[in-house]
Amino acid sequence: MKMKRIISVIFLIIGGSVGITLMPHLWELVGLLNSSFNNVFVNFGIGAFIFFLLSLASANFIVRTLKKIENYFSKQSATFILFGAMGIIIGLVLAWLIGIPLTAWDLPVFSNVLPTILSIGLAYAGFYVGTTRIEDFRKLFTPKKRPDEGQLLERKADSTFRKYKILDTSVIIDGRIYDIAQTGFLEGVLVIPNFVLRELQYIADSSDSLKRVRGRRGLDILNSLQKEEVMTVESYDGEFEEIAEVDSKLIRLAKLIDGVVVTNDYNLNKVSEFQNVPVLNINELANAVKPVVIPGEKMTVTVMKMGTERNQGVAYLDDGTMIVVEDGQHYMNKTLDVVVTSALQTAAGRMIFAKPIHSQKGINHK
């Protein structure tokens, strides 16, 4: 409501000014130039009234547009806004310099309309150039220092390195992030948002015993991470009250602080990629570091359960990789030597297909 009132007042002032400027010409057209209607107060009032009606019709649209502009700039960094403002100022100065001779010509269109169009066009061009070539301008104004011999060069945070790693609820409960952090493979700062911490606490207080155990495990992992000296752990107190879902808040936070979302949630991974937010998926990392097996390789497994197809048995490696054993149903809960026939990589993990070595020997013998 307050914003609409401000817009109405601005429209009243603009309308009154336009009325004072243009109404005398209108009175002259209708032959009332010397009448009592042609005075400052009447002209101001007519212009203000017309523009007040326009403000009532367009106030909602203007408020929505201003909100979008506010949201856009709130997501941008201070450097982005600074270079954008500098670009606008340079564009307006150029438009003013070009407009000086145009105004001197005293031509109706060139002297009045064209300078305004130039100001708008060059201001936009300056903003666009200033915000899209930030790194180029930084290089121009940054003096190049020649490092002393033996001096280590400090690594600069660029587009390939993001300092903040934002943990989601699933990866904290999973627990493997603690082991990865201990190895030192993760760089930067681990960020624990308050809304993720509240979700963990809610799960830990659940009436469901399984959820309660998982939630408490997640809280224990956080406490362990905080005590580790290998990684720095920080909390984020900010809130995004207009957003309900925790996953959407994580993506918004990653855009705000230029961070990386660390997760093992498949759906969050895909949504983040769609919104151009970098993701570190623990499951993808686990699949990538599993030992590579090739057809013809031999291994010893224990058949744990029946497979989905006839006579198939299922075994597992120590890292959880599923091995489908042909004719393995006949060797339930037994250990046998198998030979790998093929391997299949899926989104859920890797599957290995194998068959007993003695069956291969029997075929070769025949």
C-alpha positions in Angstrom: 0.0 0.0 0.0 2.8 2.4 0.9 4.5 1.7 -2.4 1.3 2.5 -4.3 0.9 5.8 -2.5 4.5 6.8 -3.4 3.8 5.9 -7.0 0.6 8.0 -7.0 2.5 11.0 -5.5 5.2 10.7 -8.2 2.6 10.5 -10.9 0.8 13.6 -9.5 4.0 15.6 -9.6 4.9 14.5 -13.1 1.3 15.1 -14.3 1.2 18.6 -12.8 4.5 19.5 -14.5 3.3 18.1 -17.8 0.0 20.0 -17.4 1.8 23.3 -16.7 4.0 22.7 -19.8 1.4 21.4 -22.3 -2.0 22.9 -21.2 -1.3 26.4 -22.6 -0.8 24.9 -26.0 -4.1 23.1 -25.7 -5.9 26.2 -24.6 -4.4 28.0 -27.6 -5.8 25.3 -29.9 -9.3 25.6 -28.6 -9.2 29.4 -28.5 -9.1 29.8 -24.7 -5.6 31.1 -24.3 -6.6 34.3 -22.6 -9.4 32.8 -20.5 -9.4 32.4 -16.8 -8.9 28.6 -17.2 -5.3 29.2 -18.4 -3.4 29.6 -15.2 -0.8 27.6 -13.3 -3.2 26.1 -10.7 -5.8 24.8 -13.3 -3.1 23.5 -15.6 -1.3 21.7 -12.8 -4.6 20.3 -11.5 -5.7 18.9 -14.8 -2.4 17.3 -15.5 -2.2 15.9 -12.0 -5.7 14.4 -12.2 -5.1 12.7 -15.5 -1.8 11.2 -14.3 -3.5 10.2 -11.0 -6.0 8.1 -13.0 -3.1 6.6 -14.9 -1.3 5.7 -11.6 -4.4 3.8 -10.4 -4.5 1.8 -13.6 -0.8 1.0 -13.7 0.2 0.9 -9.9 0.0 -2.9 -9.6 2.1 -3.5 -12.7 4.7 -1.0 -11.6 4.9 -2.6 -8.1 5.3 -6.1 -9.6 8.0 -4.8 -11.9 9.9 -3.1 -9.0 9.7 -6.3 -7.0 11.3 -8.2 -9.8 14.0 -5.7 -10.2 14.7 -5.8 -6.4 14.8 -9.6 -6.4 17.2 -9.6 -9.4 19.6 -7.2 -7.8 19.4 -8.8 -4.4 20.9 -12.0 -6.0 23.8 -10.1 -7.6 27.2 -9.5 -6.0 28.4 -6.0 -5.0 31.0 -6.2 -7.8 28.2 -6.8 -10.3 26.2 -3.8 -9.1 29.3 -1.5 -8.9 30.5 -2.3 -12.5 26.9 -2.0 -13.7 26.5 1.5 -12.1 29.8 2.6 -13.6 28.7 1.4 -17.0 25.4 3.4 -16.8 27.3 6.6 -15.7 29.7 6.3 -18.6 26.8 5.7 -21.0 24.9 8.8 -19.8 28.0 10.9 -20.1 28.5 9.8 -23.7 24.8 10.5 -24.4 25.2 14.0 -23.0 28.3 14.7 -25.1 26.6 13.5 -28.2 23.4 15.4 -27.3 25.1 18.8 -27.1 25.3 19.4 -30.9 21.9 17.8 -31.4 20.3 20.3 -29.0 22.2 23.2 -30.6 20.5 22.4 -34.0 17.1 23.3 -32.5 15.3 20.8 -34.6 11.9 19.5 -33.2 12.7 15.8 -33.2 16.5 15.8 -33.1 16.8 18.3 -30.3 14.1 16.8 -28.0 13.4 13.2 -28.7 16.7 11.9 -29.9 18.8 12.9 -26.9 16.4 11.0 -24.6 16.6 7.9 -26.8 20.4 8.1 -26.8 20.5 8.4 -23.0 18.3 5.3 -22.6 20.2 3.3 -25.2 23.7 4.2 -24.1 22.9 3.7 -20.4 21.6 0.2 -21.2 24.7 -0.5 -23.3 27.0 0.7 -20.5 25.2 -1.5 -18.0 25.4 -4.6 -20.2 29.1 -4.1 -21.0 30.0 -3.3 -17.4 28.3 -6.4 -16.0 29.4 -8.9 -18.7 33.1 -8.0 -18.9 33.9 -7.7 -15.1 36.9 -10.1 -15.3 38.3 -8.2 -18.3 38.1 -4.8 -16.4 39.6 -6.4 -13.3 42.6 -7.5 -15.3 43.0 -4.0 -16.8 43.1 -2.3 -13.4 45.0 -5.0 -11.5 48.8 -4.5 -11.7 50.7 -7.6 -12.6 53.2 -8.7 -9.9 56.2 -10.7 -10.7 56.6 -13.4 -8.0 59.8 -13.7 -6.3 61.8 -16.9 -7.0 60.7 -19.6 -4.7 57.5 -17.8 -3.7 54.3 -19.8 -3.9 51.5 -18.3 -6.0 48.2 -17.9 -4.1 45.4 -19.7 -5.7 42.6 -17.4 -7.0 39.0 -18.3 -6.6 37.6 -18.2 -10.1 34.7 -19.9 -11.9 36.2 -23.3 -11.5 36.6 -23.0 -7.7 33.8 -22.2 -5.3 34.7 -21.7 -1.6 31.4 -22.7 0.0 30.1 -26.3 0.0 26.5 -26.3 1.2 25.4 -29.6 2.8 21.8 -30.9 2.4 19.9 -33.1 4.9 20.4 -36.3 3.0 24.2 -36.1 2.7 24.5 -35.3 6.4 22.4 -38.3 7.4 24.3 -40.5 5.0 27.5 -39.8 6.9 30.1 -40.4 4.2 30.7 -36.7 4.0 32.6 -37.0 7.3 35.0 -39.6 5.8 35.5 -37.5 2.7 36.2 -34.4 4.7 38.8 -36.3 6.8 40.7 -37.3 3.6 41.2 -33.6 2.6 39.7 -34.0 -0.9 37.1 -31.3 -0.2 38.4 -27.7 -0.3 36.8 -24.5 1.1 34.2 -24.2 3.8 31.3 -26.5 4.7 28.1 -24.5 5.2 25.2 -25.8 7.3 22.1 -23.7 6.8 19.8 -23.2 9.8 16.8 -24.5 7.8 18.7 -27.8 7.2 19.6 -28.0 10.9 15.9 -27.6 11.8 14.9 -30.3 9.4 17.4 -32.6 11.0 16.1 -31.8 14.4 12.5 -32.4 13.2 13.6 -35.9 11.9 15.4 -36.6 15.2 12.2 -35.8 17.1 10.0 -38.0 14.9 7.7 -40.6 16.4 9.0 -43.1 13.7 11.9 -44.9 15.3 13.8 -45.3 12.0 13.5 -41.6 11.2 14.5 -40.8 14.7 17.7 -42.9 14.5 18.6 -41.3 11.1 18.1 -37.8 12.4 20.2 -38.4 15.5 22.9 -39.9 13.3 22.9 -36.7 11.2 23.3 -34.5 14.3 26.2 -36.7 15.5 27.9 -36.3 12.1 27.5 -32.5 12.3 29.1 -32.5 15.7 32.0 -34.7 14.5 32.5 -32.4 11.4 32.7 -29.3 13.7 35.4 -30.9 15.8 37.6 -31.7 12.7 40.4 -29.4 12.0 40.8 -30.4 8.3 37.6 -28.6 7.2 36.1 -25.3 8.4 32.4 -25.6 9.2 30.2 -22.5 9.3 26.4 -22.1 9.8 24.2 -19.8 7.7 21.5 -18.0 9.7 19.7 -16.4 6.8 16.1 -17.4 5.9 14.1 -17.4 2.7 10.6 -17.1 4.1 9.0 -16.8 0.7 10.3 -20.3 -0.2 8.7 -23.3 1.5 10.8 -26.3 0.4 14.2 -26.9 1.8 15.7 -28.0 -1.6 14.6 -24.7 -3.2 16.2 -22.8 -0.3 19.5 -24.7 -0.8 19.5 -23.7 -4.5 18.7 -20.1 -3.7 21.5 -20.0 -1.1 24.0 -21.6 -3.5 23.2 -18.8 -6.0 23.5 -16.1 -3.3 26.9 -17.1 -2.0 28.2 -18.7 -5.2 28.5 -22.1 -3.5 28.2 -25.8 -4.4 25.4 -28.0 -3.2 26.7 -31.3 -1.7 24.0 -34.0 -1.8 23.2 -37.6 -2.6 19.6 -36.8 -3.5 19.0 -37.6 -7.2 16.1 -35.2 -7.7 17.9 -32.3 -6.0 20.9 -33.0 -8.3 18.9 -32.8 -11.4 17.0 -29.6 -10.3 20.3 -27.9 -9.4 21.8 -28.8 -12.8 18.8 -27.4 -14.5 19.2 -24.1 -12.6 23.0 -24.0 -13.4 23.9 -24.6 -9.7 27.1 -26.8 -9.4 26.5 -30.0 -7.5 28.8 -32.6 -5.8 26.9 -35.9 -5.6 28.3 -38.3 -3.1 26.7 -41.3 -4.8 28.4 -40.4 -8.1 31.7 -40.1 -6.3 31.2 -43.5 -4.7 30.5 -45.1 -8.1 33.4 -43.4 -9.7 36.0 -44.8 -7.2 34.7 -48.3 -7.2 37.2 -50.9 -8.6 36.9 -51.4 -12.3 36.0 -54.9 -13.4 36.3 -56.3 -16.9 34.8 -59.3 -18.6 36.9 -62.4 -17.9 38.0 -61.3 -14.4 37.6 -63.9 -11.7 36.3 -63.3 -8.1 35.0 -65.2 -5.1 31.4 -64.3 -3.9 28.7 -65.6 -1.6 25.2 -65.9 -3.1 22.8 -64.1 -0.8 19.4 -64.3 -2.4 17.5 -65.3 -5.5 17.5 -63.0 -8.6 14.6 -61.8 -10.6 15.2 -64.1 -13.5 15.0 -67.9 -13.5 18.0 -69.6 -11.8 19.7 -66.3 -11.1 21.4 -65.6 -7.7 22.5 -62.3 -6.3 25.8 -61.6 -4.4 27.4 -58.4 -3.2 30.9 -57.0 -3.1 32.2 -55.3 0.1 31.3 -51.8 -1.4 27.7 -52.9 -2.0 28.0 -53.5 -5.8 25.4 -56.1 -6.9 26.6 -59.2 -8.7 24.0 -61.2 -10.7 25.2 -64.8 -10.9 23.9 -67.0 -13.7 22.6 -70.3 -12.3 23.5 -68.9 -8.8 20.1 -70.0 -7.4 21.6 -73.5 -6.9 24.3 -72.1 -4.6 22.3 -70.2 -2.1 24.3 -69.1 1.0 27.4 -70.7 -0.5 30.7 -69.3 -1.6 31.9 -70.0 -5.2 34.3 -68.7 -7.8 32.7 -66.8 -10.7 34.0 -65.1 -13.8 32.6 -61.7 -14.9 30.7 -61.7 -18.2 29.7 -58.0 -18.3 29.1 -54.9 -16.2 26.3 -52.3 -16.4 26.4 -48.8 -15.1 23.0 -47.3 -14.0 21.9 -44.1 -12.2 21.4 -46.2 -9.0 24.9 -47.8 -9.2 26.8 -50.5 -11.0 25.7 -54.1 -11.7 28.0 -57.0 -12.5 26.9 -60.1 -14.4 28.9 -63.3 -13.8 28.7 -67.1 -14.0 30.3 -69.9 -12.1 33.8 -70.8 -13.3 33.1 -74.5 -13.3 30.2 -74.0 -15.8 32.7 -72.3 -18.1 35.1 -75.1 -17.7 32.4 -77.6 -18.5 31.5 -75.8 -21.7 35.2 -75.6 -22.8 35.7 -79.2 -21.9 32.8 -80.2 -24.2 
